[in-house]
Amino acid sequence: MPHGHDDAVWNAAKREAKEILAERARVRGMIPYSELVSRIQSISFGPHDSPFFHFLGEISTEESQAGRGMMTALVVHKDGDMQPGPGFFDLAQSLGRDTTDITACWVEELKKVHAVWGAQP
């Protein structure tokens, strides 16, 4: 039971989130954390909940391993820097990305994700 949720429910929520993110990637967009959590119906997350951050980490790890880039590069702060939070960059480093310049790292992942999903109908 990942983070207190049934496996089937957790996986359904990941499928939902991936569909939402793919939709944004097709138009080369991004999405605030708060909007993503409000659109996921299978599980109720808060945008600052620890399980939500683990959830995003699983999505990015799975998508990266599939060769499609860190999909959660699209999930950003609503205000301020309009970038992903520090957990994204910690994960990027653990996945072997160069995080010396976090903005360059993020932009590179955005480009990968947009290129993959922008080419899909």
N, C-alpha and C positions, 0 to 999 in steps of 0.2 A: 504494500500500500504506500505509494509514493506520497510523502508529506501529508499523511492522514487521509488520502483519497484512494478509492478503489482504482485498480489498474485500468479497468475499462473506461471509467469516467475520466481519469487523467489523460489517457490516450485519445479519447474523444475530444477533450479540450485542446490537446496539442494539434489534432487535425483541424479543428476550428480555427485556431490561431494561425496555423500555416496557411489556410485558405485566405484569411483576412490579410495576412502579410503578402501573400502572392498577388492578391488583388491590388494592393498598394504598389508593389514592385512593378507590376505591369504598366502603371502610369508614372513610374519613376518617382513615387512619392515616399513619404514617411508617415509615422503615426505616433502620437503621444502615448506614453504608458497608460494614462487614465482612459483614453479612448479605447485602447486595445482591451483592457480589463472589462470595460462596459459592454463590449461586443461579444465576449466569450460567454456562452450560455451554459455550458456543461458544468462549470465550476465557478464559484464566486470568489474572486481574488480582490484584494485591494492593491493599488498601484505601488505600494511600499511594503507589501507582505513578503517575507522571506520565501515562502513556497512559490510565489510568483517569480522571484528571481531565479530559483532553481529550475522552474518550468521553462523560462526563457533560455537558460543555459543548456537545457536538454535539447531544445529546438535548434539552437545555433550549433551545438556539437553534432547533432544528427545531420543537419543540412551541410555543414562543413565536410563531414566524412563522406557525404554523397557527392561532393564536388561542386556544390551550389553556393558556397560562401556562407558567411555567418548571417543568416536571415534576420536575426534580431538587430542588425545594424540599422534597420528601419524604425526601431522603437526608440523614441527620443524624449527628452524632457520637453514639456509643453512650453516652458518659459526659460529664460536665461540662455544657456549655451546651445540649446536645441540639439544636443548630442546625446548618445547613450550614456548611462551612468557608469561609474567606475567598475562595476562587476563585469560589464561587457569587455572592458580592456584587460581585466584580470584573466577572463576566459580566453580572450584573443591571444594573450601571451602563453597561456597553458596549451593552446592549440598550435603554437609555433609561429605565431605572427610577430612581426617586429613592431613593438609598441614604443619604441624610442620617441617617435612623434605620434601621439595618439590621434591627432587630427588626420594625418596621412594614413594611418592604419584604418581608421573609420571610413574615410573616403574610398580607400581601396576596396573594403568590404562592400560598401554601398554600390560601387561600380560592378562588382562581381554579381551581387544579387539582382541588381537592375538588369544586367546583361542577360542573365539566365531567364528570369521571369518576364522581362520585356519582350523576349523572343517567342513566348508562349501565347497561344490564342486565348 
